[in-house]
């Protein structure tokens, strides 16, 4: 039980990130047309892939 409480702050922080990102997504979906959302989504996916590649190269 102690291990759960020790890691609880990390879990809560991750949960807050999910909630905040969900709020951003809802706001964006209400403000942008679907075609612009699709482009933004593709751009963010590309950014995430590039960052993952940079981190993998640094770790090697």
PyMOL Python script that loads the backbone (N, CA, C, O; Angstrom):
from pymol import cmd

cmd.read_pdbstr("""\
ATOM      1  N   UNK A   1       0.823  -1.185   0.000  1.00  0.00           N
ATOM      2  CA  UNK A   1       0.000   0.000   0.000  1.00  0.00           C
ATOM      3  C   UNK A   1       0.872   1.256   0.000  1.00  0.00           C
ATOM      4  O   UNK A   1       0.541   2.240  -0.660  1.00  0.00           O
ATOM      5  N   UNK A   2       1.953   1.227   0.716  1.00  0.00           N
ATOM      6  CA  UNK A   2       2.836   2.390   0.778  1.00  0.00           C
ATOM      7  C   UNK A   2       3.396   2.737  -0.605  1.00  0.00           C
ATOM      8  O   UNK A   2       3.545   3.915  -0.931  1.00  0.00           O
ATOM      9  N   UNK A   3       3.708   1.723  -1.421  1.00  0.00           N
ATOM     10  CA  UNK A   3       4.248   1.979  -2.757  1.00  0.00           C
ATOM     11  C   UNK A   3       3.250   2.767  -3.594  1.00  0.00           C
ATOM     12  O   UNK A   3       3.647   3.634  -4.372  1.00  0.00           O
ATOM     13  N   UNK A   4       1.965   2.478  -3.447  1.00  0.00           N
ATOM     14  CA  UNK A   4       0.952   3.224  -4.201  1.00  0.00           C
ATOM     15  C   UNK A   4       0.975   4.699  -3.817  1.00  0.00           C
ATOM     16  O   UNK A   4       0.976   5.570  -4.686  1.00  0.00           O
ATOM     17  N   UNK A   5       0.993   4.974  -2.538  1.00  0.00           N
ATOM     18  CA  UNK A   5       0.973   6.362  -2.093  1.00  0.00           C
ATOM     19  C   UNK A   5       2.268   7.086  -2.455  1.00  0.00           C
ATOM     20  O   UNK A   5       2.265   8.294  -2.689  1.00  0.00           O
ATOM     21  N   UNK A   6       3.363   6.348  -2.500  1.00  0.00           N
ATOM     22  CA  UNK A   6       4.632   6.947  -2.891  1.00  0.00           C
ATOM     23  C   UNK A   6       4.588   7.396  -4.350  1.00  0.00           C
ATOM     24  O   UNK A   6       5.144   8.440  -4.690  1.00  0.00           O
ATOM     25  N   UNK A   7       3.930   6.616  -5.219  1.00  0.00           N
ATOM     26  CA  UNK A   7       3.875   6.950  -6.637  1.00  0.00           C
ATOM     27  C   UNK A   7       2.624   7.757  -7.000  1.00  0.00           C
ATOM     28  O   UNK A   7       2.459   8.142  -8.158  1.00  0.00           O
ATOM     29  N   UNK A   8       1.751   8.015  -6.041  1.00  0.00           N
ATOM     30  CA  UNK A   8       0.503   8.728  -6.324  1.00  0.00           C
ATOM     31  C   UNK A   8       0.724  10.117  -6.907  1.00  0.00           C
ATOM     32  O   UNK A   8      -0.013  10.488  -7.821  1.00  0.00           O
ATOM     33  N   UNK A   9       1.693  10.919  -6.440  1.00  0.00           N
ATOM     34  CA  UNK A   9       1.867  12.247  -7.050  1.00  0.00           C
ATOM     35  C   UNK A   9       2.176  12.180  -8.540  1.00  0.00           C
ATOM     36  O   UNK A   9       1.715  13.026  -9.305  1.00  0.00           O
ATOM     37  N   UNK A  10       2.951  11.185  -8.960  1.00  0.00           N
ATOM     38  CA  UNK A  10       3.250  11.028 -10.381  1.00  0.00           C
ATOM     39  C   UNK A  10       1.975  10.677 -11.131  1.00  0.00           C
ATOM     40  O   UNK A  10       1.718  11.230 -12.200  1.00  0.00           O
ATOM     41  N   UNK A  11       1.180   9.777 -10.593  1.00  0.00           N
ATOM     42  CA  UNK A  11      -0.071   9.384 -11.230  1.00  0.00           C
ATOM     43  C   UNK A  11      -1.012  10.587 -11.359  1.00  0.00           C
ATOM     44  O   UNK A  11      -1.625  10.786 -12.408  1.00  0.00           O
ATOM     45  N   UNK A  12      -1.124  11.367 -10.321  1.00  0.00           N
ATOM     46  CA  UNK A  12      -2.008  12.537 -10.345  1.00  0.00           C
ATOM     47  C   UNK A  12      -1.525  13.545 -11.379  1.00  0.00           C
ATOM     48  O   UNK A  12      -2.337  14.137 -12.090  1.00  0.00           O
ATOM     49  N   UNK A  13      -0.225  13.745 -11.473  1.00  0.00           N
ATOM     50  CA  UNK A  13       0.337  14.660 -12.459  1.00  0.00           C
ATOM     51  C   UNK A  13       0.020  14.189 -13.875  1.00  0.00           C
ATOM     52  O   UNK A  13      -0.349  14.997 -14.728  1.00  0.00           O
ATOM     53  N   UNK A  14       0.161  12.895 -14.131  1.00  0.00           N
ATOM     54  CA  UNK A  14      -0.163  12.352 -15.455  1.00  0.00           C
ATOM     55  C   UNK A  14      -1.649  12.509 -15.752  1.00  0.00           C
ATOM     56  O   UNK A  14      -2.029  12.822 -16.880  1.00  0.00           O
ATOM     57  N   UNK A  15      -2.478  12.296 -14.754  1.00  0.00           N
ATOM     58  CA  UNK A  15      -3.918  12.448 -14.925  1.00  0.00           C
ATOM     59  C   UNK A  15      -4.266  13.898 -15.251  1.00  0.00           C
ATOM     60  O   UNK A  15      -5.115  14.154 -16.104  1.00  0.00           O
ATOM     61  N   UNK A  16      -3.624  14.834 -14.587  1.00  0.00           N
ATOM     62  CA  UNK A  16      -3.864  16.246 -14.877  1.00  0.00           C
ATOM     63  C   UNK A  16      -3.460  16.592 -16.308  1.00  0.00           C
ATOM     64  O   UNK A  16      -4.142  17.376 -16.968  1.00  0.00           O
ATOM     65  N   UNK A  17      -2.369  16.023 -16.789  1.00  0.00           N
ATOM     66  CA  UNK A  17      -1.958  16.261 -18.177  1.00  0.00           C
ATOM     67  C   UNK A  17      -3.014  15.752 -19.148  1.00  0.00           C
ATOM     68  O   UNK A  17      -3.316  16.416 -20.140  1.00  0.00           O
ATOM     69  N   UNK A  18      -3.574  14.587 -18.874  1.00  0.00           N
ATOM     70  CA  UNK A  18      -4.622  14.032 -19.735  1.00  0.00           C
ATOM     71  C   UNK A  18      -5.846  14.953 -19.732  1.00  0.00           C
ATOM     72  O   UNK A  18      -6.420  15.232 -20.785  1.00  0.00           O
ATOM     73  N   UNK A  19      -6.236  15.416 -18.567  1.00  0.00           N
ATOM     74  CA  UNK A  19      -7.407  16.298 -18.461  1.00  0.00           C
ATOM     75  C   UNK A  19      -7.165  17.610 -19.197  1.00  0.00           C
ATOM     76  O   UNK A  19      -8.037  18.085 -19.924  1.00  0.00           O
ATOM     77  N   UNK A  20      -5.992  18.193 -19.013  1.00  0.00           N
ATOM     78  CA  UNK A  20      -5.681  19.459 -19.687  1.00  0.00           C
ATOM     79  C   UNK A  20      -5.642  19.265 -21.194  1.00  0.00           C
ATOM     80  O   UNK A  20      -6.201  20.073 -21.937  1.00  0.00           O
ATOM     81  N   UNK A  21      -4.991  18.207 -21.653  1.00  0.00           N
ATOM     82  CA  UNK A  21      -4.937  17.949 -23.094  1.00  0.00           C
ATOM     83  C   UNK A  21      -6.323  17.683 -23.661  1.00  0.00           C
ATOM     84  O   UNK A  21      -6.613  18.089 -24.786  1.00  0.00           O
ATOM     85  N   UNK A  22      -7.177  17.017 -22.915  1.00  0.00           N
ATOM     86  CA  UNK A  22      -8.550  16.780 -23.368  1.00  0.00           C
ATOM     87  C   UNK A  22      -9.312  18.094 -23.499  1.00  0.00           C
ATOM     88  O   UNK A  22     -10.088  18.279 -24.436  1.00  0.00           O
ATOM     89  N   UNK A  23      -9.085  18.997 -22.562  1.00  0.00           N
ATOM     90  CA  UNK A  23      -9.740  20.310 -22.632  1.00  0.00           C
ATOM     91  C   UNK A  23      -9.262  21.083 -23.853  1.00  0.00           C
ATOM     92  O   UNK A  23     -10.061  21.715 -24.544  1.00  0.00           O
ATOM     93  N   UNK A  24      -7.949  21.032 -24.120  1.00  0.00           N
ATOM     94  CA  UNK A  24      -7.426  21.679 -25.330  1.00  0.00           C
ATOM     95  C   UNK A  24      -8.062  21.097 -26.582  1.00  0.00           C
ATOM     96  O   UNK A  24      -8.471  21.834 -27.479  1.00  0.00           O
ATOM     97  N   UNK A  25      -8.143  19.786 -26.639  1.00  0.00           N
ATOM     98  CA  UNK A  25      -8.714  19.126 -27.815  1.00  0.00           C
ATOM     99  C   UNK A  25     -10.173  19.531 -28.016  1.00  0.00           C
ATOM    100  O   UNK A  25     -10.601  19.775 -29.144  1.00  0.00           O
ATOM    101  N   UNK A  26     -10.919  19.603 -26.948  1.00  0.00           N
ATOM    102  CA  UNK A  26     -12.324  20.017 -27.063  1.00  0.00           C
ATOM    103  C   UNK A  26     -12.433  21.452 -27.567  1.00  0.00           C
ATOM    104  O   UNK A  26     -13.267  21.750 -28.422  1.00  0.00           O
ATOM    105  N   UNK A  27     -11.593  22.339 -27.041  1.00  0.00           N
ATOM    106  CA  UNK A  27     -11.627  23.730 -27.482  1.00  0.00           C
ATOM    107  C   UNK A  27     -11.238  23.856 -28.952  1.00  0.00           C
ATOM    108  O   UNK A  27     -11.876  24.587 -29.709  1.00  0.00           O
ATOM    109  N   UNK A  28     -10.199  23.149 -29.345  1.00  0.00           N
ATOM    110  CA  UNK A  28      -9.767  23.189 -30.745  1.00  0.00           C
ATOM    111  C   UNK A  28     -10.860  22.661 -31.660  1.00  0.00           C
ATOM    112  O   UNK A  28     -11.111  23.227 -32.724  1.00  0.00           O
ATOM    113  N   UNK A  29     -11.510  21.578 -31.249  1.00  0.00           N
ATOM    114  CA  UNK A  29     -12.550  20.987 -32.100  1.00  0.00           C
ATOM    115  C   UNK A  29     -13.755  21.907 -32.256  1.00  0.00           C
ATOM    116  O   UNK A  29     -14.495  21.803 -33.234  1.00  0.00           O
ATOM    117  N   UNK A  30     -13.952  22.803 -31.300  1.00  0.00           N
ATOM    118  CA  UNK A  30     -15.064  23.752 -31.401  1.00  0.00           C
ATOM    119  C   UNK A  30     -14.700  24.988 -32.225  1.00  0.00           C
ATOM    120  O   UNK A  30     -15.587  25.691 -32.710  1.00  0.00           O
ATOM    121  N   UNK A  31     -13.400  25.259 -32.386  1.00  0.00           N
ATOM    122  CA  UNK A  31     -12.966  26.497 -33.049  1.00  0.00           C
ATOM    123  C   UNK A  31     -12.498  26.304 -34.488  1.00  0.00           C
ATOM    124  O   UNK A  31     -12.583  27.232 -35.293  1.00  0.00           O
ATOM    125  N   UNK A  32     -12.011  25.124 -34.817  1.00  0.00           N
ATOM    126  CA  UNK A  32     -11.442  24.906 -36.145  1.00  0.00           C
ATOM    127  C   UNK A  32     -12.322  23.985 -36.981  1.00  0.00           C
ATOM    128  O   UNK A  32     -12.996  23.107 -36.441  1.00  0.00           O
ATOM    129  N   UNK A  33     -12.318  24.183 -38.291  1.00  0.00           N
ATOM    130  CA  UNK A  33     -13.029  23.244 -39.161  1.00  0.00           C
ATOM    131  C   UNK A  33     -12.277  21.908 -39.214  1.00  0.00           C
ATOM    132  O   UNK A  33     -11.092  21.840 -38.889  1.00  0.00           O
ATOM    133  N   UNK A  34     -12.974  20.863 -39.621  1.00  0.00           N
ATOM    134  CA  UNK A  34     -12.408  19.511 -39.604  1.00  0.00           C
ATOM    135  C   UNK A  34     -11.141  19.389 -40.432  1.00  0.00           C
ATOM    136  O   UNK A  34     -10.213  18.689 -40.026  1.00  0.00           O
ATOM    137  N   UNK A  35     -11.074  20.052 -41.584  1.00  0.00           N
ATOM    138  CA  UNK A  35      -9.873  19.926 -42.416  1.00  0.00           C
ATOM    139  C   UNK A  35      -8.652  20.535 -41.721  1.00  0.00           C
ATOM    140  O   UNK A  35      -7.548  20.005 -41.846  1.00  0.00           O
ATOM    141  N   UNK A  36      -8.831  21.626 -41.001  1.00  0.00           N
ATOM    142  CA  UNK A  36      -7.716  22.225 -40.268  1.00  0.00           C
ATOM    143  C   UNK A  36      -7.325  21.371 -39.060  1.00  0.00           C
ATOM    144  O   UNK A  36      -6.149  21.290 -38.707  1.00  0.00           O
ATOM    145  N   UNK A  37      -8.305  20.742 -38.437  1.00  0.00           N
ATOM    146  CA  UNK A  37      -8.005  19.830 -37.322  1.00  0.00           C
ATOM    147  C   UNK A  37      -7.186  18.648 -37.830  1.00  0.00           C
ATOM    148  O   UNK A  37      -6.256  18.203 -37.157  1.00  0.00           O
ATOM    149  N   UNK A  38      -7.523  18.142 -39.000  1.00  0.00           N
ATOM    150  CA  UNK A  38      -6.785  17.015 -39.570  1.00  0.00           C
ATOM    151  C   UNK A  38      -5.334  17.401 -39.862  1.00  0.00           C
ATOM    152  O   UNK A  38      -4.422  16.616 -39.604  1.00  0.00           O
ATOM    153  N   UNK A  39      -5.114  18.598 -40.394  1.00  0.00           N
ATOM    154  CA  UNK A  39      -3.753  19.062 -40.667  1.00  0.00           C
ATOM    155  C   UNK A  39      -2.989  19.250 -39.359  1.00  0.00           C
ATOM    156  O   UNK A  39      -1.838  18.830 -39.248  1.00  0.00           O
ATOM    157  N   UNK A  40      -3.619  19.875 -38.378  1.00  0.00           N
ATOM    158  CA  UNK A  40      -2.982  20.070 -37.076  1.00  0.00           C
ATOM    159  C   UNK A  40      -2.620  18.731 -36.448  1.00  0.00           C
ATOM    160  O   UNK A  40      -1.532  18.574 -35.894  1.00  0.00           O
ATOM    161  N   UNK A  41      -3.519  17.781 -36.532  1.00  0.00           N
ATOM    162  CA  UNK A  41      -3.261  16.451 -35.980  1.00  0.00           C
ATOM    163  C   UNK A  41      -2.057  15.804 -36.646  1.00  0.00           C
ATOM    164  O   UNK A  41      -1.197  15.238 -35.972  1.00  0.00           O
ATOM    165  N   UNK A  42      -1.998  15.887 -37.971  1.00  0.00           N
ATOM    166  CA  UNK A  42      -0.863  15.314 -38.697  1.00  0.00           C
ATOM    167  C   UNK A  42       0.441  16.012 -38.319  1.00  0.00           C
ATOM    168  O   UNK A  42       1.469  15.358 -38.145  1.00  0.00           O
ATOM    169  N   UNK A  43       0.401  17.330 -38.192  1.00  0.00           N
ATOM    170  CA  UNK A  43       1.602  18.082 -37.809  1.00  0.00           C
ATOM    171  C   UNK A  43       2.071  17.715 -36.409  1.00  0.00           C
ATOM    172  O   UNK A  43       3.271  17.575 -36.173  1.00  0.00           O
ATOM    173  N   UNK A  44       1.140  17.559 -35.484  1.00  0.00           N
ATOM    174  CA  UNK A  44       1.518  17.195 -34.115  1.00  0.00           C
ATOM    175  C   UNK A  44       2.061  15.770 -34.046  1.00  0.00           C
ATOM    176  O   UNK A  44       2.970  15.487 -33.266  1.00  0.00           O
ATOM    177  N   UNK A  45       1.508  14.877 -34.859  1.00  0.00           N
ATOM    178  CA  UNK A  45       2.024  13.506 -34.932  1.00  0.00           C
ATOM    179  C   UNK A  45       3.449  13.512 -35.463  1.00  0.00           C
ATOM    180  O   UNK A  45       4.313  12.801 -34.949  1.00  0.00           O
ATOM    181  N   UNK A  46       3.692  14.315 -36.490  1.00  0.00           N
ATOM    182  CA  UNK A  46       5.042  14.436 -37.044  1.00  0.00           C
ATOM    183  C   UNK A  46       6.006  14.979 -36.003  1.00  0.00           C
ATOM    184  O   UNK A  46       7.121  14.475 -35.866  1.00  0.00           O
ATOM    185  N   UNK A  47       5.588  15.997 -35.273  1.00  0.00           N
ATOM    186  CA  UNK A  47       6.422  16.561 -34.216  1.00  0.00           C
ATOM    187  C   UNK A  47       6.745  15.498 -33.164  1.00  0.00           C
ATOM    188  O   UNK A  47       7.892  15.372 -32.736  1.00  0.00           O
ATOM    189  N   UNK A  48       5.741  14.743 -32.755  1.00  0.00           N
ATOM    190  CA  UNK A  48       5.956  13.690 -31.753  1.00  0.00           C
ATOM    191  C   UNK A  48       6.938  12.645 -32.264  1.00  0.00           C
ATOM    192  O   UNK A  48       7.801  12.187 -31.515  1.00  0.00           O
ATOM    193  N   UNK A  49       6.816  12.265 -33.526  1.00  0.00           N
ATOM    194  CA  UNK A  49       7.742  11.287 -34.115  1.00  0.00           C
ATOM    195  C   UNK A  49       9.171  11.830 -34.155  1.00  0.00           C
ATOM    196  O   UNK A  49      10.122  11.104 -33.869  1.00  0.00           O
ATOM    197  N   UNK A  50       9.318  13.101 -34.507  1.00  0.00           N
ATOM    198  CA  UNK A  50      10.650  13.716 -34.546  1.00  0.00           C
ATOM    199  C   UNK A  50      11.273  13.766 -33.160  1.00  0.00           C
ATOM    200  O   UNK A  50      12.457  13.467 -33.000  1.00  0.00           O
ATOM    201  N   UNK A  51      10.485  14.140 -32.157  1.00  0.00           N
ATOM    202  CA  UNK A  51      11.001  14.196 -30.796  1.00  0.00           C
ATOM    203  C   UNK A  51      11.407  12.804 -30.297  1.00  0.00           C
ATOM    204  O   UNK A  51      12.429  12.651 -29.630  1.00  0.00           O
ATOM    205  N   UNK A  52      10.599  11.797 -30.627  1.00  0.00           N
ATOM    206  CA  UNK A  52      10.934  10.419 -30.239  1.00  0.00           C
ATOM    207  C   UNK A  52      12.234   9.972 -30.910  1.00  0.00           C
ATOM    208  O   UNK A  52      13.046   9.281 -30.294  1.00  0.00           O
ATOM    209  N   UNK A  53      12.429  10.359 -32.154  1.00  0.00           N
ATOM    210  CA  UNK A  53      13.657  10.014 -32.856  1.00  0.00           C
ATOM    211  C   UNK A  53      14.870  10.694 -32.224  1.00  0.00           C
ATOM    212  O   UNK A  53      15.922  10.076 -32.062  1.00  0.00           O
ATOM    213  N   UNK A  54      14.716  11.954 -31.874  1.00  0.00           N
ATOM    214  CA  UNK A  54      15.818  12.696 -31.233  1.00  0.00           C
ATOM    215  C   UNK A  54      16.185  12.037 -29.898  1.00  0.00           C
ATOM    216  O   UNK A  54      17.363  11.852 -29.592  1.00  0.00           O
ATOM    217  N   UNK A  55      15.174  11.690 -29.117  1.00  0.00           N
ATOM    218  CA  UNK A  55      15.442  11.044 -27.822  1.00  0.00           C
ATOM    219  C   UNK A  55      16.103   9.686 -27.988  1.00  0.00           C
ATOM    220  O   UNK A  55      16.992   9.326 -27.217  1.00  0.00           O
ATOM    221  N   UNK A  56      15.669   8.926 -28.999  1.00  0.00           N
ATOM    222  CA  UNK A  56      16.270   7.615 -29.243  1.00  0.00           C
ATOM    223  C   UNK A  56      17.727   7.752 -29.649  1.00  0.00           C
ATOM    224  O   UNK A  56      18.569   6.966 -29.216  1.00  0.00           O
ATOM    225  N   UNK A  57      18.029   8.742 -30.474  1.00  0.00           N
ATOM    226  CA  UNK A  57      19.424   8.956 -30.888  1.00  0.00           C
ATOM    227  C   UNK A  57      20.284   9.402 -29.719  1.00  0.00           C
ATOM    228  O   UNK A  57      21.438   8.987 -29.616  1.00  0.00           O
ATOM    229  N   UNK A  58      19.752  10.234 -28.838  1.00  0.00           N
ATOM    230  CA  UNK A  58      20.513  10.668 -27.674  1.00  0.00           C
ATOM    231  C   UNK A  58      20.779   9.512 -26.709  1.00  0.00           C
ATOM    232  O   UNK A  58      21.817   9.461 -26.049  1.00  0.00           O
ATOM    233  N   UNK A  59      19.814   8.580 -26.641  1.00  0.00           N
ATOM    234  CA  UNK A  59      19.964   7.444 -25.728  1.00  0.00           C
ATOM    235  C   UNK A  59      20.938   6.397 -26.255  1.00  0.00           C
ATOM    236  O   UNK A  59      21.461   5.594 -25.483  1.00  0.00           O
ATOM    237  N   UNK A  60      21.186   6.400 -27.559  1.00  0.00           N
ATOM    238  CA  UNK A  60      22.063   5.375 -28.168  1.00  0.00           C
ATOM    239  C   UNK A  60      23.527   5.668 -27.927  1.00  0.00           C
ATOM    240  O   UNK A  60      24.389   4.910 -28.369  1.00  0.00           O
TER     241      UNK A  60
END
""", "prot")
cmd.dss("prot")
cmd.show_as("cartoon", "prot")
cmd.util.cbc("prot")
cmd.orient("prot")
